[in-house]
Amino acid sequence: MFQPFTLTRQTVLARLFQTLRALHRWLGIAGCLLFLMWFLSGLVMSVVGFPSLTDAERLRGLAPIDGSLLRVTPDAALRAAGVHNFPRKLWLESMVREDGGHEPVWRMVLADGSRHTVSADTGSRIDAVDLARAEAIARAFSGALHVRWTGTVERDQWTVLATLDRQRPFHRIALDDDAGTELYVSARSGEVVRDTTRRERMWNWMGAVPHWFYFTPLREKSELWRQTLLWVSGICCLSALSGLVLGLQRLRRQSPFSPFIGWMKLHHLAGLGGGLFVLTWMVSGWLSMSPGDWLRNTPPGKAAMARYTGSVAPEFPWPPQRAALDALLAETAWKDIQLYWVDGHARMTLTNGEGYRRALDLPGFDHPDVTEQHAETVARALLPDARINAIERITAEDAWWYGRRDPKELPVWRVQLEDPAETWVHIDGLDGRLLGTMDRAARLRRWLFNAPHAFEIPALSARPALRWGLLWLAALAGVAVSMSAVVIALRRLSRR
């Protein structure tokens, strides 16, 4: 006689766990090597990061600005470059000539990311830098007596980032030192944009390159690279989640706690001990790619920045008093002078090779007084319809304002606004410049990615050794889970 089929709670759970086991088995077979690679490469990255030229390294490599050759005003330089709107950044630095001498140059970055360089001595544009000048720049930057050109590259493994696109191609110059250092000099502007050492290049093939899928043919196609990482890591998140659920389901309340033996037992117990970290680490890595643009910070728009500067045209009261300028430039070895407008005031910030900064108003060389009222004025200019919830002066790095490699500017003013994005504005306490905005999405990213993925937690910020030890302990648990999964997968495949 026909018996009607009924679903009981036990039947549903049995089928659910059967499906989870199949899902975990095949996702694990497909992804176990990826898990192992991510954990091992993450350990390497905790010791050797991806090559970059820090601002401190850049300042040390530049020559002091020679005021006697400063003949072209910033306004004339902007006109020579064909720039009619406020650049995102305008600064003066020294550049090496082919003969080894130096000339001051005005450099500018526009809102669209394009870059221009104009000689502050002759007023001519610098749009190309040949091999001889690139070698002279590398010699002066590094202090090396002998350098060697190894090629001009449009893009290679260490210059794959899209942020360098406006400065391509690059002259690659080897210093032939014990560290195997290579410098990348922009063939457009003559700026040194990257330095790498033999140690960095070797370890990054076991670190950042596989970890971030930084393989040049893939990484140069930004959206394809992003989608690849999103889908691959998303599938691995399902594998980690299903494994954690199954591990808890098979856990016994008394010894022996695992019903398995051998490698399966190791996989089960390691998964129970480190499974939560494996899952949160995978999910946080997936979230770092901003699926659906969920965690992308929204910077101020063009209209907001126009209100922030408080000036209609990009004009600067220059030159200031010549005698005062000469005395200022002779005071110390200034390497970088940035010009900008903020709240209707033209201003410049000078920085020397040790990172010491001084801010002065133009043209009178008065020291700006960056008060709470100034911070409020700047914030209201950016978002005039938003109510201010709080203003505080930050004198030490905290959970929201901290540097990962280099220290952040201090002090800063933080203004918390009541707008739909719950924006925070950070303003330099020395010169009053806008350092950046942080909306709700950016703050959420800080806790959903930086905290679980790199253990960037306030309680550990002052204890780097403890943070490093906990990170390695958790990652080694992930290695144990992944390594046992690889062995299990190979054995299963060998039986088929």
C-alpha positions, 0 to 999 in steps of 0.5 A: 500500500502506498505510504505518504512521504513525510519530512521529519525534523530528523530527516531534514537535518540528515539530508542537510548534513549529507549535503553539507558533507558533499559540499565540504568534500568537493570544495575542500578538494578543489580549494585545499591548496589555495587555503594552504597557499594563503596561510603560508603566504600570509606568514611570509607577508607578516615579515616581508611586505610588497615592495614600495617606496615610502614617503620617508625614503623618497624624502631622504633620496631627494636633494635640497631645494636650491632657492637661487634657481627658483625663477618660475612662479607656481601660477606660471607652472600651472599655465605651462602645464595647461592646468586651469583648475585646482590640482589635487596636489602641487609641490616643489622639489629638486630634480637631477639633470643629466650632468648631475646638477639639480634644478627645482621643479614644480610637480602637480597631480590633477583631479583625474590622476594625470601628472605634470612636471615643469622646471622652476628654473626655465619654465619648460615642461618635462614630459620625457626623461631619457636613459642618461638622466634616469641613471643620474637620478638613480645615482643621486637618489641612492648615493651609489657611484655605479648604476646600471640600466636593466631595461625600460618596462611598461609594467612588470611584477613590481609595478603592477598597481594601477596607481602607477599608470600615469607614470609609465613607462619606467627605467629600471636601474640596478645599483649593483649593491649587496642588497641587489637594489633596483630603482624604478624611475618614471620615464615621464616625470623622472620621479623615483616611484619604487625600490626593490631589493633581492630579498623583497623580490624573492620572498614576495614570490612566496608572499604577496604575489600568490596571496593577492593573485598579483600575477602581472597578466591578471593584475593589469586587468583590474576588474577581471583580477577583482572578480577572480578574487571575489569568486574564488575567495567566496567559494572558499568561504563556503568551504570554511563555513561548511567545515566548521558546521560539520566539525561541531556536528561530529564533536563528541562530548567526552574523550575521544572527542573526534570519531576520526583517526589519522589525518581526518582526526587532525583535520577535525581537531585542528578545524575545531581549534582554528576553524573560527579563525579560518572562517573569519580570515576568509570572509574578511579577505573576501570583504576586502575586495568590497563586493557590491562596493559595500565597504568603499569610502566615498571621497568629497566631490568636486563641488565640496573641494571647491568650497574647501579651498575657498578660492575660485582660481588656482592662483598663489601669491608668489613669490613671497618676500625674496629675502625671507624665502632665501633665509627660510631655504637656507635654514635647513635642507628642505626637500619638499614644499607643498602649496595649497589653498584652504578656507580662503588662505594660500599656504605652504608646508615645507618638509625636510629629509627627517620629516620635520614640517613647517606651515606658513601662510602666503605671502606673509610667512605667518604661522597658521593657527589651526584651531577647533573653529578652523576644523569646524569651518573646513568640515562645514565647507565640505558638507554644509548641510550636515550637523556637527556631532563632535570635534576632538583633537587627536594627539596619538594614534588611535583605533581609527587614525593609525599608520600600517607602515609609516606613522600618521600625521599628528596632531589632527582634528577629527570632526564627526558629522551627522549626514547620511554617510556618517562622515568623519573629517580628519584635518591636519593640526599643523597646517589645516589641510584636509587629510581625508574623510572616513564614512560609515563604510570605511569604519565598517571595513576597519572592523570587518577586514583590518581587525580580523585579517591582520589583528589590527586591534587597539589592545594589540597596537602597543604590543606588536610582539604579542600581535605578531605572536597571536597572528602566527599562532592562528595562521599555523592553525590554519596551516594545520587545517589546510595541510591535513585537507591536502593529504585527505584530498590526495588520498581520496583522488588516488582511490578514484 
